Structures are given as structure tokens and as C-alpha cells.
Amino acid sequence: MRTRALLATLVALLAITGPSVLLIVVAASVDEGARVTVLIAAALWPILMATVVLGAGLTLRATLRSERRTAAVAAMLQQHSAAMKQQSLAMTKHEDARAAFESALKRDAREFVATAANLRVRLDAQEVHLAKIRERLGNGTNSAAAQIRQAVLRDTAAFSTLHTMLDVAASSVPTTGWEALPSTLLAIVERVKALPPGSVFLETGSGLSTVWAGLAAQTGTGIRVIALEHSERWEQQTRRALELNGLADVVELRLAPLRTEASLGDVLWYSSDGWDDLGAIDLAFIDGPPGASGPNARRPAIDFLRTRVKPGSVIMVDDANRAEEKGIVDELVSMGLGGLGVRVIEERERLAVLEVFDPADQRDAP
């Protein structure tokens, strides 16, 4: 940068002084009259050129200053334009955010209104439900209190009848919390006592019903009472109750763990070791296996009984108010057993009593 400035200065000096020197040289070779003119020109030339250079320099400086100002103004305008653009973008984003917020607010408001309406409907339904509960808990004939009183009366009457029929002390037949309803126990005792000598009563599962069946069999002659139990712990508990009532030699309590039985179509049922010696069954009480052992746990009873019943056999299905047991009853009635028909002859609370008959025998026709 300095070299270029130095060269520019030298060029300017040469432009100013060069012609003056040349004129002085020329003045030496001319006559005296012309010499004066030449010398005057040599003296004026530097002044003229200095004036020209100074003017050009001032003009150039002014031009440069103007260009710098113009550039500064342009830069300032560009910065202002960029700032305006950024501000515009910010405002656009702000407007978008505002529009999104307003849209979300409107949506939330609609959802709130819908939720409030649904809540109102649910509250109204709850009010109706609570009114029904209050009605049921009242003193009407269909109230829960009335139903409880009726259930207590039924259970008390059934137990009273049981102890009257068999003359048994109440303390000799302990309850377990899992026993059948008193009305079901009464139905078992009634059916067992009505069996002819040599009949077979089979129960799947064991417990209080086994004890009452054994007590009823004592009044008959040669009635076999057989109970299949899969749980070793429960089998021991039932056996203690049988011994307490002197029934160890009356009831055949057989431990038969649940296994997959190929003879019944590879289904889970009591081990065949507990029942492969059985022939015809006169009275069956289906109260096991427990539902917790699997879905349709008692469904294999249909195939189990298919070849072990005869016309006149009675099948009692406990818990017939449940869907799975109700399905067993419906299938027995609709499909029959081994060519024999099956019909419902009694329903007692949770118990369904079915009778096997020969469809060809007109006397047994429904």
C-alpha cells in the first residue's frame, strides 16, 4: 500500500516538475525575447499542475467520501432490511403461535364441554343406580334385606330339616366355608335316602356334602358312597370329618389327582385310578374340580358319565347358576348321554337336578 502511494507521489512530481525543467532547457537555446516567455511558462506550469492535481485530489477525496457514505448508508439500509425481515418472521411466528394457541384453546373448550356433558350423563346414571340400590336396601319384598332374610330362613329351615331327618348333633358336622348350600345338602340327603339297596352315589369333589351323603347312606342297605378328591390337603380334612361322624367305613373317599385322561379325549380330569373300577352310577353329584383348575373344569364330567349312567340315573350339578355349569346342563339336555335322553326335573337355588331316561320308553317321555 505504501509503495503504491510513493509511486503515485513520484508520478505527480514528475508531472508537475518535468515540463518546467524541459522548458528551462529550451529557454537556454532561444533568443532573449522568447526566453522570457519560456521561463514564465516554466514558472507557471508547476502552479497550474499543482492546482490541477490538488483539484483532482479534492474531487477524488470528495468522491471517495461520498462513496463511503453511500456504502455506509447501503450497509445501514441492508442491516435495517435484515432487521425488518427478522421482525417480520418473528411476527409471523407469533401470529402462528397465537393462531395455534387459539385453536388449542377452542379444542380444549369443546372437549371440556363434551366431558362435562358426559359427566353429567354418568352422574345422572349414578343417581338412578343409587336410587335402585336404596330401593333394594330398603324394606320392600325385593330389597336386599328381604332377600337376606329369605336366604337365612331357607338355610335355617334346610339345616333344621337335615338334623331332624338324620338325628345328628350340629357340632358333629363342621362347616368349612366352601360347602354346598343347605338346600343343596338337603337335596343330596333326600336323593341318597331314596336310593334302593346296592345303588352307587358318586361325588366329584369332597367336603361337607360327603359327610351328609354318608350320614344318609347309613339309613339304607348297601348304598355305596364314593367321593373323588384331587387335593391331598382337602382329602385329609374331609377324612377327619368322616371319622368324627363314624363314617370312615361308610364313605369311600378316593384321592385322585387331576391328570390328562386319554380315555376322555385328553382332558384334565380325576385320575382314572380313582374310578376305573366303577360301573353304573345311580346318583351323581358334580361339584368338582374347582373352577380355578382351568376353564370348563367340569365339562369332562359329560364324557365321564356317558358310559356310566342308565335310565333312571340322576345327575345333580352344583353351581348351575354360573355360565360354565349352566353350559354343562344345557349340553346334557340338548345332546343326551350315549343315546339316552336327559331332562331337568328340579332346580333348587344353585342346584340343577337332571334325570336320565330312555327316549324309546314312552312312559319316560317328557
C-alpha positions as CSV (number, residue, x, y, z in Angstrom):
1,M,0.0,0.0,0.0
2,R,2.9,2.4,0.9
3,T,4.8,1.6,-2.3
4,R,1.8,2.4,-4.4
5,A,1.4,5.7,-2.6
6,L,5.1,6.5,-3.1
7,L,4.9,5.7,-6.8
8,A,1.8,7.9,-7.2
9,T,3.7,10.8,-5.5
10,L,6.7,10.4,-7.8
11,V,4.4,10.4,-10.8
12,A,2.7,13.5,-9.6
13,L,6.1,15.3,-9.0
14,L,7.3,14.3,-12.5
15,A,4.0,15.6,-14.0
16,I,4.5,18.9,-12.2
17,T,8.3,19.5,-12.5
18,G,9.1,17.5,-15.6
19,P,7.7,20.0,-18.1
20,S,9.2,23.0,-16.2
21,V,12.7,21.5,-16.4
22,L,12.2,20.9,-20.1
23,L,11.1,24.5,-20.7
24,I,14.2,25.9,-18.8
25,V,16.4,23.8,-21.1
26,V,14.5,25.1,-24.1
27,A,14.9,28.7,-22.8
28,A,18.7,28.4,-23.0
29,S,18.6,27.8,-26.7
30,V,16.2,30.6,-27.8
31,D,16.7,34.3,-28.2
32,E,16.3,36.6,-25.3
33,G,12.8,37.7,-26.2
34,A,11.4,34.3,-26.4
35,R,13.5,33.1,-23.4
36,V,11.4,35.4,-21.0
37,T,8.2,33.8,-22.3
38,V,9.6,30.3,-21.9
39,L,10.8,31.0,-18.4
40,I,7.4,32.4,-17.4
41,A,5.7,29.3,-18.8
42,A,8.2,27.1,-16.9
43,A,7.4,29.0,-13.7
44,L,3.6,28.9,-14.2
45,W,3.5,25.2,-15.2
46,P,4.1,23.8,-11.7
47,I,1.5,26.1,-10.3
48,L,-1.0,25.1,-12.9
49,M,-0.3,21.4,-12.5
50,A,-0.4,21.7,-8.7
51,T,-3.7,23.4,-9.0
52,V,-5.0,20.6,-11.3
53,V,-3.6,17.8,-9.1
54,L,-5.0,19.5,-6.0
55,G,-8.4,19.9,-7.6
56,A,-8.3,16.3,-8.8
57,G,-7.3,15.1,-5.4
58,L,-10.0,17.1,-3.7
59,T,-12.5,15.8,-6.2
60,L,-11.3,12.2,-5.7
61,R,-11.4,12.7,-1.9
62,A,-14.9,14.0,-2.1
63,T,-15.9,11.2,-4.4
64,L,-14.4,8.6,-2.0
65,R,-16.1,10.2,0.9
66,S,-19.4,10.2,-1.0
67,E,-18.9,6.5,-1.9
68,R,-18.1,5.6,1.7
69,R,-21.2,7.4,2.9
70,T,-23.2,5.7,0.2
71,A,-21.7,2.3,1.2
72,A,-22.4,3.1,4.9
73,V,-26.0,4.1,4.1
74,A,-26.4,1.0,1.9
75,A,-25.0,-1.2,4.7
76,M,-27.2,0.5,7.2
77,L,-30.2,0.0,4.9
78,Q,-29.3,-3.6,4.4
79,Q,-29.0,-4.1,8.2
80,H,-32.3,-2.3,8.7
81,S,-33.9,-4.5,6.0
82,A,-32.5,-7.7,7.6
83,A,-33.8,-6.5,10.9
84,M,-37.2,-5.8,9.4
85,K,-37.2,-9.3,7.8
86,Q,-36.3,-10.9,11.2
87,Q,-39.0,-8.8,12.9
88,S,-41.5,-9.8,10.2
89,L,-40.6,-13.5,10.6
90,A,-40.9,-13.1,14.4
91,M,-44.3,-11.5,14.0
92,T,-45.3,-14.3,11.6
93,K,-44.2,-16.9,14.1
94,H,-46.0,-15.0,16.8
95,E,-49.2,-15.0,14.7
96,D,-48.8,-18.7,14.0
97,A,-48.3,-19.4,17.7
98,R,-51.2,-17.2,18.6
99,A,-53.4,-19.0,16.0
100,A,-52.2,-22.4,17.3
101,F,-52.9,-21.3,20.9
102,E,-56.4,-20.1,20.0
103,S,-57.1,-23.3,18.1
104,A,-55.9,-25.4,21.0
105,L,-57.9,-23.3,23.4
106,K,-61.1,-23.8,21.3
107,R,-60.4,-27.5,21.0
108,D,-59.9,-27.8,24.8
109,A,-63.0,-25.8,25.4
110,R,-65.0,-28.2,23.1
111,E,-63.5,-31.2,24.9
112,F,-64.3,-29.7,28.3
113,V,-67.9,-29.2,27.2
114,A,-68.2,-32.7,25.9
115,T,-66.5,-34.1,29.1
116,A,-68.8,-32.1,31.3
117,A,-71.8,-33.4,29.3
118,N,-70.6,-37.0,29.6
119,L,-70.0,-36.5,33.3
120,R,-73.5,-35.1,33.7
121,V,-74.9,-38.2,32.0
122,R,-72.8,-40.5,34.2
123,L,-73.9,-38.6,37.3
124,D,-77.5,-39.0,36.3
125,A,-76.9,-42.7,35.7
126,Q,-75.3,-43.0,39.1
127,E,-78.2,-41.3,40.7
128,V,-80.5,-43.8,39.1
129,H,-78.3,-46.6,40.2
130,L,-78.1,-45.3,43.7
131,A,-81.8,-45.0,43.8
132,K,-82.1,-48.6,42.8
133,I,-79.6,-49.6,45.5
134,R,-81.5,-47.6,48.1
135,E,-84.7,-49.3,46.9
136,R,-83.0,-52.7,47.1
137,L,-81.6,-52.0,50.6
138,G,-85.0,-50.9,51.8
139,N,-87.7,-52.9,53.4
140,G,-89.6,-54.0,50.3
141,T,-90.2,-57.6,49.3
142,N,-87.5,-57.3,46.7
143,S,-85.0,-55.5,48.8
144,A,-81.6,-56.9,49.7
145,A,-82.6,-57.0,53.3
146,A,-85.6,-59.1,52.4
147,Q,-83.6,-61.4,50.2
148,I,-81.0,-61.9,53.0
149,R,-83.8,-62.7,55.4
150,Q,-85.3,-65.2,53.0
151,A,-81.9,-66.8,52.4
152,V,-81.3,-67.1,56.2
153,L,-84.8,-68.6,56.6
154,R,-84.2,-71.1,53.8
155,D,-80.8,-72.1,55.2
156,T,-82.1,-72.4,58.7
157,A,-85.1,-74.5,57.6
158,A,-82.9,-76.7,55.5
159,F,-80.4,-77.4,58.3
160,S,-83.3,-77.9,60.7
161,T,-84.8,-80.5,58.3
162,L,-81.4,-82.2,57.9
163,H,-80.8,-82.6,61.6
164,T,-84.4,-83.8,62.0
165,M,-84.2,-86.4,59.2
166,L,-80.8,-87.8,60.4
167,D,-80.9,-87.0,64.1
168,V,-77.4,-85.6,64.0
169,A,-75.8,-83.3,66.5
170,A,-75.0,-79.9,64.9
171,S,-71.4,-79.9,66.3
172,S,-70.6,-83.3,64.6
173,V,-70.7,-81.9,61.1
174,P,-68.2,-79.0,60.9
175,T,-68.5,-76.3,58.2
176,T,-65.6,-75.3,56.0
177,G,-66.7,-72.1,54.2
178,W,-66.7,-74.0,50.9
179,E,-69.6,-76.3,51.5
180,A,-72.7,-76.5,49.3
181,L,-75.8,-74.5,50.2
182,P,-78.0,-76.1,52.9
183,S,-80.8,-76.6,50.3
184,T,-78.3,-78.5,48.1
185,L,-77.2,-80.6,51.1
186,L,-80.9,-81.4,51.8
187,A,-81.5,-82.4,48.2
188,I,-78.5,-84.8,48.4
189,V,-79.7,-86.4,51.6
190,E,-83.3,-86.7,50.2
191,R,-81.9,-88.4,47.0
192,V,-79.5,-90.7,48.8
193,K,-82.1,-91.9,51.2
194,A,-84.5,-92.7,48.3
195,L,-81.9,-94.9,46.6
196,P,-82.6,-98.6,46.6
197,P,-80.1,-101.1,48.1
198,G,-77.0,-101.6,46.1
199,S,-77.1,-98.2,44.5
200,V,-74.0,-96.1,43.8
201,F,-73.7,-92.4,44.7
202,L,-70.7,-90.7,43.2
203,E,-69.5,-87.2,44.1
204,T,-66.7,-85.3,42.3
205,G,-65.0,-83.2,44.9
206,S,-65.5,-83.7,48.7
207,G,-66.4,-81.8,51.8
208,L,-69.5,-81.3,53.9
209,S,-71.7,-82.8,51.2
210,T,-69.7,-86.0,51.5
211,V,-70.4,-86.2,55.2
212,W,-74.1,-85.6,54.8
213,A,-74.3,-88.2,52.0
214,G,-72.6,-90.7,54.3
215,L,-75.0,-90.0,57.1
216,A,-77.9,-90.5,54.7
217,A,-76.4,-93.8,53.4
218,Q,-76.3,-95.2,57.0
219,T,-80.1,-95.5,56.9
220,G,-80.0,-97.5,53.7
221,T,-78.8,-101.0,52.9
222,G,-75.6,-101.5,51.0
223,I,-75.6,-98.0,49.4
224,R,-72.1,-97.1,48.2
225,V,-71.0,-93.5,48.7
226,I,-67.9,-92.7,46.7
227,A,-66.1,-89.3,46.6
228,L,-63.2,-88.3,44.3
229,E,-60.9,-85.7,45.6
230,H,-57.9,-84.2,43.8
231,S,-56.4,-82.2,46.7
232,E,-54.4,-84.2,49.3
233,R,-54.9,-81.5,51.9
234,W,-58.7,-81.3,51.3
235,E,-58.9,-85.1,51.3
236,Q,-57.3,-85.3,54.7
237,Q,-59.7,-82.6,56.1
238,T,-62.8,-84.5,54.7
239,R,-61.5,-87.8,56.1
240,R,-61.2,-86.3,59.6
241,A,-64.8,-85.1,59.3
242,L,-65.9,-88.6,58.2
243,E,-64.1,-90.2,61.1
244,L,-65.6,-87.7,63.6
245,N,-69.0,-88.8,62.4
246,G,-68.2,-92.6,62.3
247,L,-68.3,-92.7,58.6
248,A,-64.8,-94.0,57.8
249,D,-66.3,-97.4,56.7
250,V,-69.4,-95.9,55.0
251,V,-67.8,-93.5,52.5
252,E,-65.1,-94.4,50.0
253,L,-63.0,-91.3,49.9
254,R,-60.6,-91.7,47.0
255,L,-57.6,-89.4,46.3
256,A,-57.5,-88.9,42.6
257,P,-55.1,-86.1,41.4
258,L,-56.1,-84.2,38.3
259,R,-54.4,-85.6,35.2
260,T,-54.8,-85.6,31.4
261,E,-57.0,-88.7,30.7
262,A,-56.6,-90.1,27.2
263,S,-59.8,-92.2,27.7
264,L,-61.8,-89.0,27.9
265,G,-60.2,-87.2,25.0
266,D,-57.0,-86.0,26.7
267,V,-58.8,-83.6,29.0
268,L,-57.9,-82.8,32.6
269,W,-59.9,-84.9,35.0
270,Y,-59.6,-87.0,38.1
271,S,-57.0,-89.8,37.7
272,S,-58.6,-93.0,36.4
273,D,-57.0,-94.9,39.3
274,G,-59.9,-93.4,41.4
275,W,-62.8,-94.5,39.1
276,D,-61.7,-97.2,36.6
277,D,-63.5,-99.9,38.7
278,L,-66.8,-98.1,38.6
279,G,-69.8,-99.4,36.7
280,A,-73.2,-97.8,36.5
281,I,-73.9,-94.8,38.7
282,D,-77.3,-94.2,40.1
283,L,-76.8,-90.8,41.6
284,A,-74.0,-88.3,40.7
285,F,-73.2,-85.0,42.3
286,I,-70.9,-82.9,40.1
287,D,-69.2,-80.4,42.4
288,G,-65.6,-80.6,41.2
289,P,-62.9,-80.0,40.1
290,P,-62.8,-76.3,41.3
291,G,-63.1,-73.6,38.6
292,A,-59.6,-72.4,39.4
293,S,-58.2,-75.6,37.9
294,G,-59.0,-74.3,34.4
295,P,-61.7,-73.1,32.0
296,N,-64.7,-75.5,31.8
297,A,-63.1,-77.6,34.5
298,R,-66.2,-79.7,35.0
299,R,-67.0,-80.2,31.3
300,P,-65.3,-83.6,31.2
301,A,-68.0,-84.9,33.5
302,I,-70.2,-85.3,30.4
303,D,-67.9,-87.8,28.7
304,F,-67.1,-89.4,32.1
305,L,-70.8,-90.1,32.7
306,R,-71.6,-91.1,29.1
307,T,-71.0,-94.8,29.7
308,R,-71.8,-94.9,33.4
309,V,-75.5,-93.9,33.5
310,K,-78.7,-95.8,32.8
311,P,-82.4,-94.9,32.5
312,G,-83.4,-93.6,35.9
313,S,-79.9,-92.3,36.9
314,V,-80.0,-88.8,38.5
315,I,-77.3,-86.2,37.9
316,M,-77.0,-83.2,40.3
317,V,-75.0,-80.2,39.0
318,D,-73.9,-77.7,41.7
319,D,-73.3,-74.0,40.9
320,A,-75.7,-74.2,38.0
321,N,-76.2,-70.5,38.2
322,R,-72.7,-70.0,36.7
323,A,-72.1,-69.8,33.0
324,E,-69.8,-72.9,32.7
325,E,-72.1,-75.2,34.8
326,K,-75.2,-73.9,33.0
327,G,-73.5,-74.8,29.8
328,I,-73.0,-78.4,31.1
329,V,-76.7,-78.6,31.9
330,D,-77.7,-77.2,28.6
331,E,-75.4,-79.6,26.7
332,L,-76.7,-82.6,28.7
333,V,-80.3,-81.7,27.9
334,S,-79.7,-81.0,24.2
335,M,-77.3,-83.8,23.4
336,G,-78.1,-86.5,26.0
337,L,-75.7,-89.3,27.1
338,G,-74.9,-92.3,24.9
339,G,-78.3,-92.4,23.2
340,L,-80.2,-91.7,26.4
341,G,-82.1,-88.5,27.0
342,V,-81.6,-86.1,29.9
343,R,-84.1,-83.7,31.3
344,V,-84.2,-81.2,34.2
345,I,-86.6,-82.4,36.9
346,E,-85.7,-79.9,39.7
347,E,-84.0,-76.6,40.3
348,R,-83.1,-75.5,43.8
349,E,-81.2,-72.2,44.2
350,R,-77.8,-73.0,42.7
351,L,-78.5,-76.7,42.1
352,A,-79.9,-78.4,38.9
353,V,-81.2,-81.9,39.2
354,L,-81.4,-83.9,35.9
355,E,-82.8,-87.4,35.2
356,V,-81.6,-89.8,32.5
357,F,-84.3,-91.6,30.5
358,D,-84.8,-93.8,27.5
359,P,-86.3,-91.9,24.6
360,A,-87.8,-95.1,23.3
361,D,-89.8,-95.7,26.5
362,Q,-93.0,-93.8,26.1
363,R,-93.5,-93.8,29.9
364,D,-90.4,-91.6,30.3
365,A,-91.3,-89.2,27.5
366,P,-91.5,-85.6,28.7
